[in-house]
Amino acid sequence: MKKPLVITMGDPAGVGPEIIVQAVCSGAFVHLDRPLVVAGDMAILQRAAAACGRSCECRSGSRLALGSAELVLGDYVLPVRELSRLEPDRHRYGQPLASSGRAMADYIRWACDASLAGDAAGMVTAPINKQALQLAGVDFPGHTELLADRCRVDEVVMMLAGERLRVCMVTTHCALREVPQRLTAERILTTVRITAQSLQQHCGLENPRLAVLALNPHAGEGGLFGDEEPRYIVPAIAAAQAEGIAASGPHSADTLFWFAVQGDYDAVICMYHDQGLIPLKLLHFEDAVNVTLGLPIVRTSVDHGTAYDLAGTGKASPASLVAAVRMAAGMADRRER
């Protein structure tokens, strides 16, 4: 039997538990040739099943070593590693609490450690609430930073991917006015390097074609609209090319994505968050996957938040979770080969 993937349950007050139940009950994982284990809370998962109108049964023990119990959803048996025992009545939908923050951090840490130890093939994360993490005293703004610290990695890259487009960010969550100050040739080059190496290792691309975007309109128009291109971006591209990486640019963002979607490039290196996320979500609003590149483990995630407005309704789409699990399974297969 192949090593399992761990799905972390995410925020108990959000849609994470429901999309896990919905994905399982839809039959999306029936033909997956790798077992799944949920790191989470059985009582919260049972509440999610009820919200989705699904009957379920909880039983102790698990056929998988990583599981401690099993949630039976129709014909599908879902192993669960019970890492918290929260009271659903106290953890109402849409309300971030310190106890929720501690629980979701525990899910992430356990899944990361299991992956680092080689007991799990990788991890897939459901959405978390950053406010709850802060209330719990977890001093990380999100998954990526927590995992990088846990894996003792200094540099990681956030990639958002769908079947038609992959985008990777040089800067991520910061004010737009801070982006030019955060750009350096070394930071851009590091992003290009990690992207190229990861696409080779995880996606089977022998020589990934990377389009590096400009920061300014029309790639700066010869300095008329800014000088970040000649100062930082052009030197980074030249250095990447000298290392044998198939990087090109700087490309004007207003036209490049059309060519990327036609298949001319394997990934687009974006200077800031919305530069890449707007076109990505236009094409892959429901099925995009968030991948952390540069970690020594496989980690994919849904590309949406806790959706407090939908939590408890059973209406949240599991499409992104299904895509994240399938992508993680493919990445794990390539790593093992």
ABEGO torsion letter per residue (X at the ends): XBBBBBBBAEBAABAAAAAAAAAAAAGAAAABABBBBBBBBAAAAAAAAAAAGBBBBBBBEBABAABABBBBBEABBBBBBBABBBBAAABBBGBBBAAAAAAAAAAAAAAAAAAAAGABAEBBBBBBBAAAAAAAGBBBABAAAAAAAAAGBABBBBBBBBAABBBBBABBBBBAAAAAAABBAAAAAAAAAAAAAAAAAAAGBABBBBBBBBABBGGGGGGAAEAAAAAAAAAAAAAAAAAGBBBBOBBBAAAAAAAAAAGABABBBBABAAAAAAAAAAABAAABBBBBBGBABBBBBBBBBAGAAABGAGABBAAAAAAAAAAAAAAAAAAAX
